[in-house]
Amino acid sequence: MNLESGNIFQSENIIDKAEEQLRAINILIHQGYTIIDLEGFILNKWNIKIKKKPMLSPKRYNNRNTE
């Protein structure tokens, strides 16, 4: 990790950076952390393998975004 240059990834391309992020998220989840992603989904060690994740935002906002 090179913070002076603003680079926090070891990889150079987008695909490898995304894989690094997923590995980091999985490590945090397995250590007991709860993560709320940018879409409002709640990720933790009890629901990581479930396809339909619980959401933080109410349904009315989801319905408005699909119209």
N, C-alpha and C positions, 0 to 999 in steps of 0.2 A: 504494500500500500504506500503510495507516494502522495502525501497530502500537500506537499509544496507545489506540485504541478497541477493539483486538483484531480488527480487520477486515483480513484479508490479501488479500481479493478486490476486484476493481474492480466486479464485478457485485453486484446485490442479490438476484436470485432463484436458486433451486437449479439450474435447468437451465443457466444461464449460468456458474455456479460450477463445475459439472461439466465444462463445455466448457473453462474456464480450466485446470482440473486436467489434462485430457487433453492440451491444448496444452503445458503445462509438462512432463508426462511424456514426450511425443514429442520435445521439445527436448533433454531430458537423454539420452534414448536415442540420438538422432542425434549427440550429442556424445561418445558412447562409454561412458556410465554404464550399469551394470546395476541394475535395479530389481526388488525382490521385493515383490509386492503382498500384501495382507492375506490372500489365499487361498493363498499359497505359490507362486504362479506366478512364474517368472523371466522378465523382459523385458529384452532387449538388442537391439542393432542387427542381430544375425544371425537372430533368431527373431521379430521384431516382426510380420512378415507371415504367419507360420505360424499356422494356426487352433489346433492342439494345442500348447500351450506346455509346456516342461518344468516339473516341480514340485519343490519343495524337500522336502516332507514325504514320508515313506515310504508305501507303498500300504496298509499295515495300518491307518494312521490314517484314510485315505480310506474304506476298507471299513467301519470302525466308525462313521463319521459317516453313512453311507447306510442303516444298518440301523434 
